[in-house]
Amino acid sequence: MANTVVWGTPRARAVLAATILGSGMAMLDSTVVNVALPRIGAELDADVAGLQWILDGYLLSLASLILVAGSLGDRYGRRRVFVFGVVWFGAASLLCGLAPSTELLVAARVLQGVGGALLTPGSLAIIQSAFVPDDRARAIGAWSGLSGVATAVGPLLGGLLVQVWSWRLAFLVNLPVAVACVWLARTKVPESRDETLVGRPNVVESVVGALGLAGITGALVEAPARGLDPLVVGAGAVGVVGLVVFVLLQRRGRDPLVPPQLFSDRTFVLANGLTFLVYAALGGVLVLMVLQLQVSLGYSPTAAGTASLPITAIMLALSARSGRLAQRIGPRAQLVIGPLLVAGGMLLLRRAEPGASYLTGVLPGIVVFGLGLAAVVAPVTATVLAAAPDRFAGVASGVNNAVARTGSLLAVAVLPAAVGLTGDRYADPAALTTGWQTALLLCAAACAVGGLLALGTDNTVLRPQDPGHECHTCGVDAPPPRVRA
């Protein structure tokens, strides 16, 4: 039965363990793979486009399906869909670890993203529905803190796994975690669903949106190498048509996946625009940084993974305080200052070039970068939620999450070619350093534009969220999903 789990009991610990293992596994993979990219490229003889697809294949299916995935759990059982997502993610991780070629690894990563979309919103939804109301905030806080640890150790663990044996271990490590998670979920987690929901989820709209994103992404990734050949032009056309049809379905459908009235609010639009720009810049910089550190500065995979830990540490320490400050004074100042600090950190990271030490060439930029993210991430998520009517709170957060992941998706697709990194040029330290420094300028400019957009947002002091719905976690890969009671 739902709403029967009490904090401090063995069952409460089991529910937390299951949800933390599931979400932590997905969070871990979002950071582990970045560190493994140079070794993957070397072993599979992958060019830049291949590396882009290894990242974007996962992001594409995740961003496309996360909006509808939460509603699947609400309708068919949150535990059932969560377990299915964990099993799917584990099986796809096995395929990733055994992949003999770039093409098969990309296909497996797409499947892995489907599993991630199914289990990510489900972990918080299970806590929300399982715990008694008075214990929900405490349970979600524990979930966020311990899941944050998975995000924090991801780069370090990824580096260690790559050095111990192979990049394949970064995927195969998910298998025992998935087995433990499934056992706990099936034996200890109560089932729940929303009995008021009728009809079917908008799977068709999600598929159309996915085709649109896939077509645009494919055209952007393949165009630098192929030019405007029929495949690239056809993919771009499919992408444009798919996105246009998706928008038309939202405007004319009786139960749209994304209600159009959300976009009648200026603050909602501007806050999502800021999210897109900042997370696009973030996704592009973090991918190129692990390449720059390993290829140009000679870092080992472990050292490259450790280099970015201060970002996560700063966010874990300051994000909650940042959210409380926005509630007291209004979010606009942080929405302006945060992206500008991120941009400043990116400019400082231009000093991370061959011969530079970590303390003078890397750490200052990392610290300023992290302070900017801590300032902006929690307030922008809360601003999006405050700008939406209460009845659309869940879908508003889903839109913000999808926008963030789409920003990262498109940045990974566009940025390497935009800075001259095509073919195997990422393996040339001189070419990579030149591209890295240009990429930082472009990403800093995107963040600055995001900060300027925030000047047009409403500075109304954010109302405190109901403890059962508060967003407690702010990862560096996307804003946290919001769950419904």
C-alpha positions, 0 to 999 in steps of 0.5 A: 500500500502507498503512504505507509512507509515510516522513516527509520524502519527497515522498510524505509531503509530498503525503499531508500536503498532501491531508489538510490541505487537506481537513480545513482546508477543513471547519474553515475553513467552520465559522468563515467562515460565522459572520462572514458571517451579517449580510451573508447576512441582509441580502442574502437578507432572512433572519430569525433562524430563517433564520440559525439554519437556515444554521448548523444545517443544516450541523451537523445532517448533520455531527453525525448522520453523523460516527459512521458516516462513519469506518466507511465509509472503513474498509470501502470504502477510506479514500482513496475515501471521503475523495475522495468527501467532498471532491468532495461538499463542493466541489459543495455549496460551489458550490451555497451560493455560488450560492444565490438564497434562504435556503431553497436556501442551507439545503439546500446547507448540509445537503449540505455537512455530509454532505461534511464528515462524510465527509472529517473522520474520513478525513483522520486515518485516512489519515495513520494508515494511510499512514505507517510506525508510527514516523512517525505521531505526527510526521505527525499533529502536523504535520497538527494544527498546520497544520490549526489554522492554518486554524481560526485564520485562518478568521474573519479570512479570512471577514471579508476575503472578505466585504468584498472582494466578497460572502459568496458568496466565503466558499463559492466559495473552497472550489472550487480547494481541493477540486480541488487536494485531489482531485488530490493524493489520487488521485495521491499517497495510498495506498489502505487499508481494514480487511480484518477488517470484515464486514457493512455499516455501520449506515446505517439507525441513522444515518438514524433518529438524523438524523431524530430530531435534525432533528425536534427542531431543526426544532421548536425553531427554528420554534416561536417564529415559528409557535407550536404549529402542526401543522408544529411539533408534527409535527416535534417528534413525529418527533424524539422518536420518532426518538430513542427508536427510535434508542436502542432500536436501540442497546440491542437491535441485534447490532452497535450504532452506539453500544454501550450498555455505554459508558454504564455508566461514570459518568465517560464519562457525566459527561464527555460531559455536560460536553462537551455543556454547554460546547460548547453554550455555546461555539456559542451565544456565538460565533454571537451575538458576531459579530452583536453586534460587527458590528451593535451595535459597528459592526465591519467583517466583517474586524474582527469575524473578527479579534476572536476570534483570541486564543481560537484562539491561546491554544488552539494554544499551551496545549492540548498542555501542558494534556493533558500536565498532565492526564496527570501530575496527573489531569484532574478539576481542569482539568475543573472549573476550565476550564468555570468560567474559560469562564463567567468569560470569558462574564461579562466579555464582557457589557461588549462593548456599544455604545461599548466599546473592544476592549481593555477591552470585548472582549479581557479576556473573550476571553482568559479564555474562551480560557484556560478552553477550553485547560484543559478541551478536551484533558483532557475528550477524553482522559477520555472515551477513558480511560473507554472499553474499548480496543476501543471507543476509536474509537466513544467519541471519535466519540460525544464528537465528535457530542455536542459538535456536537449541543450547538452545534446545539441551542444555535443552535436554542434560544438566540436565542428564549430571549433574545428575538431573533426575526424581524428583531430581530437587526438592532436594536442595542439588542435585540441587546445585551439578548439578547447579555447575557442569552445570556451569563448563560445560557451561563455558567450552563451552563458552571458546571454542566458544571464541577460535573458534573466533580466526579463524574468519576474522577481517575485519572491518564490513561495516555499514549496510544499515539503512533499514536492520540494526539489532537493537535488540539483545535478550538473547534468540536468535540473531535478525532476519534480514528482506528483503526489 
